[in-house]
Every structure is written in structure tokens, then in C-alpha cells.
Amino acid sequence: MAPDNAGDDLNAVITAARQIGSSAAQLSQRTSAASTTLGKKGQKLAAVSHPSKSGAAAARAVTTAQRSLQDSSAALAELGRAVEQFIQVATQ
């Protein structure tokens, strides 16, 4: 009797998807924490560099980076949810 290659292939895909989902969740959490830390440091920078144009520009750049990290965290969380949905459908 020949091995069930389709089943083996599906199991390999599900295993890979689980790894991707796990990595996405971990990265989402780390990115969110980095965003929070960067936001706090950006607020401090803005407070101490308020009268300086270059300081204000640096604080704006930090804010932009912080927002990018927030967006990245949200995208990674969404990836994790999509992977979980895929696994649920694939294992039915």
C-alpha cells in the first residue's frame, strides 16, 4: 500500500503554519513592547528638547517609528489569527 502523500503534505503544511503562527504571535508581542518603550522615550525626548527644532524633529521621527512598530505589531497579530483560521479549516 502506497503512503498517503497528500496527508503527509497537509501535515507538513499545518506544522509549518503552526510555526509561522507562533513566530507571528511572539513577534507581535515583542514589537508591541518595543513600540510602548519607544513611545515613552519619545515623549521624554519631546519634553526635554521642546525649544530645539532639531530635538523636535527627532521626537517626531521617534513618534513615526513608534507608529510603524504599532502597525507592524497589528499586522503580525492579524497574521497569527489568519494562520489559526487556516489550521482550523485544514484540520476539519
Secondary structure, DSSP 8 states (H G I E B T S, - for coil): ----HHHHHHHHHHHHHHHHHHHHHHHHHHHHHHHHHHHHHHHHHHHHSTT-HHHHHHHHHHHHHHHHHHHHHHHHHHHHHHHHHHHHHHT-
